[in-house]
Amino acid sequence: MRAVQFNEFAGIDALRLEAVADPAPAEGEVLVKVTAVGLNFFDTLVLRDKYQFTPRLPSSPGGEIAGVVEALGDGVTGVTGVSVGQRVMAYVGGNGCRERLAIKASSAIPIPDGVSDDVAAGVSITYGTAMHGLKDRANLRPGETVAVLGAAGGAGLAAVEIAKLMGARVIAVASSAEKVALAKQYGADEGIDYMQDDLKAALKARTAPHGLDVLYDCVGGDSAEPSLRALGWKGRYLVIGFASGDIPRIPLNLVLLKGCDVLGVFWTAFVDREPEAHRANTLQVLTWCRDGKLAPHIHGTFPLAETAQALRLIQGRKANGKVIVRPQE
């Protein structure tokens, strides 16, 4: 079979399309014919060994997949409900950009009729993170105001949609008028182009006199402190990631004066530590997709051989929504 792999931590240029042996499912695993792979910003970090974990080489990008179950390992039948021929999606952490993959049967979640493989492959991480951050960590309540930094990216658009479904007023923060407009198409009530407006002043003006209830920060960098200063009393700052490439240093006196919470949203650890809660969140997202309440935006799809081009879009912050690789093309 074919796989896109890297054998050194040299960034996107290290990726190669190679022929590798077909996998076989071990005990408790299923073999999946991979039809769609969701790419994320963290894939670009893994390629440079800049992420929280270091994969064993050779490795492939792609932490979330959709596909069709082709074979069952020992002990799977009758235990998980997964069957041959079933469409499933799963968070796999990495190695998704290949034609077949053996995964834990317990991680395979059935895809409802009416939800495409492309959509299913793109919701695990971004929408899962939004659910965990807004529901589990921030305890977002209807009527509260949420600002989403990086609102036009895959993670940001997911947060815009989930926050709106939960009854929040959503302010999209992005780096251009076009990106703000896209976020509004997906439910944002209003937006701020921080390349044109002073971010702190604009957020304060839109949330006066109460202040911002929840900040969903996928970006970090120079946007972090001005946004924190716009939080209201007992606001919640959700630390999602650092797409800017810069991990901010927050003045703790601001946290003290505002009585606010700074909450880490480490979704991958949540999946490992609370698998049933993760599964429930994912099933809710899939149900919303099936019912038309969520419409994940797909920036583009790419054949397996063009994985590097797809990742360059993400690394260059040129992707709006999800980028999908189709290994069977």
N, C-alpha and C positions, 0 to 999 in steps of 0.2 A: 504494500500500500504506500501512498504518498504522505509525507509530513513536512511541514515547515519547521525547521529546527535551528537552534544556535548552539555552538560548541565553545563559545567564549563570550565574556561580558563586554562586548564592543558595540553595543547599541544595535539599531535597526540594520545596519550594514552587515551584521554578522549572520543574518537569517539566510538559510539555504533551503531550497525545495529538494528533498531527498527521498529515496526509496528505503523503507524500513520494514521490518517483519510485522506481520499481522499479530495483534495481541490475542490472548485467550483469557476468558474470564476465570479468575480464581474462585475459591469458595466464598460465597456471599457477594459475588460480583455479577454484573451483566455486561455483555458486549453490545456496544451501541455503534450503529452506522451513523456517523456524524453528518448532519445535513446543514447545520448552521452553528456559527461560533460568534459570541459577542466579545468584541474587543473593548478594552478600557484603558484609561490613562495609566493605571498601575503596570500594565504590560510594558510600557515604554521604560518604566523604572526598573522592572525586573531585568530587562535586557542590558542594563548598565549596572546591575547589582546595587541598586539604590533603594530597594524596597525593604519591607520589614523582614522578609525571609529570603534566603538564597537557595534557588533550586539546584538539584543535582543535574549536571550536564551529561549528555545533550538534553535540551528541553525545548518545548514549544510554547509560544504565547497562547492566550485564550483561556480564560477562567470560567466561562459559562457556555454550555452547549445545548443543542436540541438535536434529536435524531430518532432513530427507530431501533428498538431492541432486536438484535439478531440471534443472541444465544444467552443462556442462563448458566451461571456457575453452580457448583454443588450447593445445596441447602437453600436455594432461592425459591424454588417452586412452592407455592402454598404459604410462604412466610411473608413476603412483601406485597403480593398482589401484582407484581410486574410480570408481564407475559411477552413471549416472542411476537413481534409484529406491532407492539404498542409504541405509540409516539410518546417520548418522554423528554423532559428537560432536566438539567442538573447544574449545580455549582460544583466545579471540579478543581478550582484553584489554579490550574495551569495545564499545559499539554493538550489544549483543545484543538489546535490547528493541525488536525490530521484526519484521515478518512475514517478511521475506526478507533475506539477508545474503550477500554475496560474500566468500569466505574463501580463504586459500591452500590449495591441494589437499594440500600436505604436512602441514598441521595437522589435516586431517580423519582421524579414527580410527573405523573401523567399530564399530558397536554390536553385540555378540553377541546372538543370539536368547535370550530369557529375561530380558533387562535392559531395563527401561522407559526411555522417553525422559526422564521426570522424574528417574530415578536417574542416567542417563548425563549429564544436564546439570548435576548437582550434585556430581560427583566430581572434576572436573579440578583445581580449585584446593585444596579442603580436603584431599582424600585425596592429591592430588599433593604438597601441602606436607608432609603427614604422612610420606609415603614418602621424600621428599627429606630431611626433617629427621631422622627416626629411622633410616633405612637408610643414606643417603649421608653425612650429616654426623655423626651421633652414633655410627654403627656399633653400634647397639643389639644386645646379645647376650641369648640366652635366659637367664632367671633374674634379670636385672637389674630394678631397681625404677625406674619412671617415674612422676613426678607431672605431671598435666596441669592447668594453670590455665585457667579458663574452660571446664571440661570438658563443659558442656551445650550450648554453642554449636555451630555447624556445624563450625568448625575443631577444636574440642575433642573432639567426639564422634568425628570421623574419627581423631584421634590416639589416642583410647582404643581404638578398634577395631583400628587398625594395630598398635599396641604389643602388644595382646593376641595378635594373630595371629603376631607375631614372638616370642612366648614370654615376654614381660615380665610382671612383677607391676605392676598399674596402680592408682595412687591418684588419684581424681578430686577436684579442688578446684573448688568452685562456691559461689554466693552464697545458696543455699537448700537445705533438705533435699529439696525436690521435684526440683531440678536434680541433686543428688547421686544421687537414686534413679534418674533417667533414665540417667545415665552408667553406673550399675551394670547397668541393663538391657542396655546395649551392651558390657558386658565388664569394666568396672572392678571390681577386687577389693574395694576399700573407698573411702570418700570422706571429705572434710572440708568442712563448711559453715563458711567463714571468717567469716561474719557471727555465728556462735555460738562458734567456737573460735579460740584464738590460733594463727595459721597456722604460725609457726616452731616452736612447741612441739609442735603436733600432728604436723607432718611429721617432726620429730626423734624423737618417741616411736614413730612407726610404722616408722621405718627404723633405729633403734638396733640395734647399736652402729656399724654400717657407714656409715650415712648414705645419702642419696638418690644414685642413679647418674645419672639424667637428669631434667632439668626442662624441660618443654615449655610455654613461656610465650606465650600468645596475648593476655595482658591488660596486662602492664606495670604502671605505677602503683605503688601502695602494696604490692602483693603481691610485687614483684620481690625486694627485699632480704631480707625474712624467708624467702623460698623459697631464695634463694641460700645463706643461712646454714645451711640444712638439707642442702646438698650434702655428699657424702662426698669422701674423697681421690680426686683425678682424676675427679671428677664432670663432667658436661657440661650446660651451661646453653644451651638452644636459644632464641634470640630470634626469635619468630615474628611478633609484631605487638603493637599497643598499643590494644586495644579499650577500655581505661579512658579513653583520650584523653590520657594522661600518659606521656611517655617518661621512664623512670626514670634516675637517675644512680647507677651502681654503684660502691661503694668498692672500688678496685682492690686494696687490701690484703687483702680477703677472697679475691680470685682468687689472690693470691700464697700466702696461708696454706693454702688448700685444694688448691693445685696443680691447679685446675680449668680447664676450657676454656669460654670464652664464644663460642658459634658462631652467626653470623648465618645465617638460613635465608631467603634472598631467592629465592623460588621462580620469580618471573617472569624474573629474570636467568638462572637455571638453565635454564629452557625455551629461552631465546634462545641461550645459550652451549653447551648440551649437549642438542640436540633428540632425539638417538637415545636417550639415557638417560631423558629425559622420556617418550618414547613407550613405552619398555620398562616404566617404572613404571606408566603409565596402563593398558597392556594387562594388567599383573598385577592391578591393581585391578579392572578390568572382568571378568577371569576369576574373581576371588574373588566378585564380585557374582553372576555367572552361576551359580557353584557353591554359592551360599548361605552362603559363609563371611563375607561382608560384607552387612549389611542397612542401608544408609544411611537415616537417619531424616529424613523430610520433614515439616517443621513445618506447611506448608500450601502450596496452589497458588492462584494469583491470575490472573485474566484481564489482558490487556495494559492495559486502562483503569485497573486498580487497582495499577499498579506503585508509585505513591507510598505507598499504604497498606502494601504489602509492605515497602518500604524503611524505613518508620517503625517497624515491628516490630523490624527489625535495629538501627536506630539507637538505639532505646529498650532494647536488650538484652532483648527479650521473646521472641525466637525461639529455640526449642530445635531444633537440627538445621538443615536447609536450607530456604530459602524459594525457591519456583519460580514463575516467570511463564510463562503459556502464551499466546503471541502470536496463536494461531489462534482463541482464545476471545474 
